[in-house]
Amino acid sequence: MKLLLDEHLPKRLELDFPDHEVYTVRDKGWNGIKNGQQMQLMIADGFDALLRLR
């Protein structure tokens, strides 16, 4: 499963998902992008889920 961590989550959280492909918004260079556009980028890049704070 390919997961994206929101920019407000700590990068070390990826260690909690050792069997998954985990990226951060910063890794992808998507900082500051609005949610709608970010969802389009995620779909185009094959992500399965976005983990974020409420």
FINU-763735 format. One line per field, with one value per atom (N, C-alpha, C, O): z negated, x, y; residue number from 1; residue in one letter. Coordinates in Angstrom, 1 decimal. Layout:
<dokols>
Z: c(Z|...)
X: c(X|...)
Y: c(Y|...)
num: c(NUM|...)
residu: c(a|...)
</dokols>
This chain:
<dokols>
Z: c(0.0|0.0|0.0|-0.7|0.8|0.9|0.1|0.4|-0.9|-1.8|-1.8|-1.5|-2.0|-2.0|-3.4|-3.8|-4.0|-5.3|-5.1|-4.4|-5.7|-5.6|-6.2|-7.0|-5.7|-6.1|-7.6|-8.1|-8.3|-9.8|-10.6|-11.9|-10.0|-10.7|-10.7|-9.8|-11.8|-11.9|-10.9|-10.7|-10.2|-9.3|-9.9|-9.3|-11.2|-11.9|-12.0|-12.2|-11.7|-11.7|-10.6|-10.7|-9.6|-8.5|-9.1|-8.5|-10.2|-10.8|-11.3|-11.5|-11.6|-12.1|-10.9|-11.2|-9.7|-8.6|-7.7|-6.6|-8.4|-7.7|-6.4|-5.5|-6.3|-5.1|-4.0|-3.1|-4.1|-3.2|-2.6|-3.2|-1.4|-0.8|-1.3|-1.0|-2.1|-2.8|-2.3|-2.3|-2.0|-1.6|-2.4|-2.9|-2.5|-3.1|-2.0|-0.9|-2.4|-1.4|-1.1|0.1|-2.0|-1.8|-0.8|0.1|-1.0|-0.1|1.4|2.3|1.6|2.9|3.4|4.6|2.6|3.0|3.1|3.8|2.3|2.4|1.3|1.0|0.6|-0.5|-0.1|1.0|-0.9|-0.6|0.5|0.8|1.1|2.2|1.6|0.6|2.1|1.6|1.7|2.6|0.8|0.7|2.0|2.4|2.8|4.0|5.0|5.7|5.2|6.1|5.6|6.4|4.3|3.7|3.9|4.2|3.8|4.1|5.5|5.8|6.5|7.9|8.1|8.8|7.4|7.5|6.9|7.5|5.8|5.2|6.1|6.2|6.7|7.6|8.8|9.1|9.3|10.5|10.1|11.0|8.9|8.5|7.8|7.4|7.8|7.4|5.9|5.4|5.1|3.6|3.3|4.0|2.2|1.7|0.6|0.4|-0.2|-1.3|-1.8|-1.5|-2.4|-3.0|-4.5|-4.9|-5.2|-6.7|-7.1|-6.8|-7.8|-8.2|-9.6|-10.0|-10.1|-11.4|-11.0|-10.0|-11.9|-11.7|-12.1|-11.9)
X: c(0.8|0.0|0.9|1.9|0.5|1.3|0.6|-0.6|1.2|0.6|1.3|2.5|0.6|1.1|0.8|-0.3|1.8|1.7|1.6|2.4|0.5|0.3|1.5|2.3|1.6|2.8|2.8|3.9|1.7|1.7|2.0|2.1|2.3|2.6|4.1|4.8|4.7|6.1|6.6|5.9|7.7|8.2|8.5|8.4|8.9|9.2|8.0|8.1|6.8|5.6|5.7|5.0|6.4|6.6|7.2|7.0|7.9|8.5|7.4|7.6|6.2|5.1|4.4|3.5|4.9|4.3|5.4|5.5|6.1|7.3|6.9|7.8|5.7|5.3|4.7|4.1|4.7|4.1|5.1|6.2|4.8|5.6|5.0|3.9|5.8|5.3|6.2|7.4|5.4|6.0|5.4|4.3|6.1|5.5|5.2|5.7|4.3|4.0|5.3|5.5|6.2|7.5|8.3|9.0|8.4|9.1|8.7|9.5|7.4|6.8|6.9|6.7|7.3|7.4|6.0|5.8|5.0|3.7|3.3|2.1|4.2|3.9|3.1|3.3|2.1|1.2|0.2|-0.5|0.1|-0.8|-2.2|-2.3|-3.2|-4.6|-5.1|-4.6|-6.0|-6.5|-7.0|-6.6|-7.8|-8.3|-7.2|-7.3|-6.3|-5.2|-4.3|-3.8|-4.1|-3.3|-3.9|-3.2|-5.2|-5.9|-5.7|-5.5|-5.7|-5.5|-4.1|-3.9|-3.1|-1.7|-1.6|-0.9|-2.2|-2.1|-2.7|-2.1|-3.8|-4.4|-3.5|-3.3|-3.0|-2.1|-0.8|-0.3|-0.4|0.8|0.6|1.5|-0.7|-1.0|-1.0|-0.8|-1.3|-1.4|-2.7|-3.7|-2.7|-3.9|-4.6|-5.8|-3.8|-4.4|-3.5|-2.3|-4.2|-3.6|-3.8|-5.0|-2.8|-2.9|-2.7|-1.6|-3.6|-3.5|-4.2|-5.0|-3.8|-4.5|-5.8|-5.9|-6.7|-8.0|-7.9|-8.9)
Y: c(-1.2|0.0|1.2|1.3|2.2|3.5|4.5|4.9|5.1|6.0|7.4|7.5|8.4|9.8|10.4|10.4|10.9|11.5|13.0|13.6|13.6|15.0|15.8|15.3|17.1|17.9|18.2|18.6|18.0|18.3|17.0|17.1|15.9|14.7|14.5|14.9|13.9|13.7|12.6|11.6|12.9|11.9|10.5|9.5|10.5|9.3|8.3|7.1|8.8|8.0|6.9|5.9|7.2|6.2|4.9|3.8|4.9|3.7|2.8|1.6|3.3|2.5|1.7|0.9|1.9|1.2|0.5|0.8|-0.4|-1.0|-1.8|-2.0|-2.3|-3.1|-2.3|-2.9|-1.0|-0.1|0.9|1.1|1.4|2.4|3.8|4.2|4.5|5.7|6.9|6.9|8.0|9.3|10.4|10.2|11.5|12.7|13.7|13.6|14.6|15.7|16.4|16.8|16.6|17.2|16.4|17.0|15.1|14.2|14.4|14.4|14.6|14.8|16.2|16.5|17.2|18.6|19.2|20.2|18.7|19.2|20.1|20.3|20.7|21.6|22.7|23.3|23.1|24.2|24.1|25.1|22.9|22.7|22.4|21.7|23.0|22.9|21.5|20.7|21.1|19.7|19.1|18.0|19.8|19.3|19.0|17.9|19.9|19.6|18.5|17.7|18.5|17.4|16.0|15.1|15.9|14.7|14.2|13.0|15.2|14.9|14.3|13.4|15.0|14.5|13.1|12.3|12.9|11.6|10.5|9.4|10.7|9.7|9.5|8.3|10.5|10.4|9.6|9.0|9.7|9.1|7.7|7.1|7.3|5.9|5.7|4.6|6.8|6.6|5.9|6.1|5.2|4.5|5.2|5.1|6.0|6.7|7.9|7.9|8.9|10.1|10.0|9.9|10.1|10.1|11.6|12.2|12.1|13.5|13.8|13.0|14.9|15.4|16.0|16.6|15.9|16.6|18.0|18.8)
num: c(1|1|1|1|2|2|2|2|3|3|3|3|4|4|4|4|5|5|5|5|6|6|6|6|7|7|7|7|8|8|8|8|9|9|9|9|10|10|10|10|11|11|11|11|12|12|12|12|13|13|13|13|14|14|14|14|15|15|15|15|16|16|16|16|17|17|17|17|18|18|18|18|19|19|19|19|20|20|20|20|21|21|21|21|22|22|22|22|23|23|23|23|24|24|24|24|25|25|25|25|26|26|26|26|27|27|27|27|28|28|28|28|29|29|29|29|30|30|30|30|31|31|31|31|32|32|32|32|33|33|33|33|34|34|34|34|35|35|35|35|36|36|36|36|37|37|37|37|38|38|38|38|39|39|39|39|40|40|40|40|41|41|41|41|42|42|42|42|43|43|43|43|44|44|44|44|45|45|45|45|46|46|46|46|47|47|47|47|48|48|48|48|49|49|49|49|50|50|50|50|51|51|51|51|52|52|52|52|53|53|53|53|54|54|54|54)
residu: c(m|m|m|m|k|k|k|k|l|l|l|l|l|l|l|l|l|l|l|l|d|d|d|d|e|e|e|e|h|h|h|h|l|l|l|l|p|p|p|p|k|k|k|k|r|r|r|r|l|l|l|l|e|e|e|e|l|l|l|l|d|d|d|d|f|f|f|f|p|p|p|p|d|d|d|d|h|h|h|h|e|e|e|e|v|v|v|v|y|y|y|y|t|t|t|t|v|v|v|v|r|r|r|r|d|d|d|d|k|k|k|k|g|g|g|g|w|w|w|w|n|n|n|n|g|g|g|g|i|i|i|i|k|k|k|k|n|n|n|n|g|g|g|g|q|q|q|q|q|q|q|q|m|m|m|m|q|q|q|q|l|l|l|l|m|m|m|m|i|i|i|i|a|a|a|a|d|d|d|d|g|g|g|g|f|f|f|f|d|d|d|d|a|a|a|a|l|l|l|l|l|l|l|l|r|r|r|r|l|l|l|l|r|r|r|r)
</dokols>
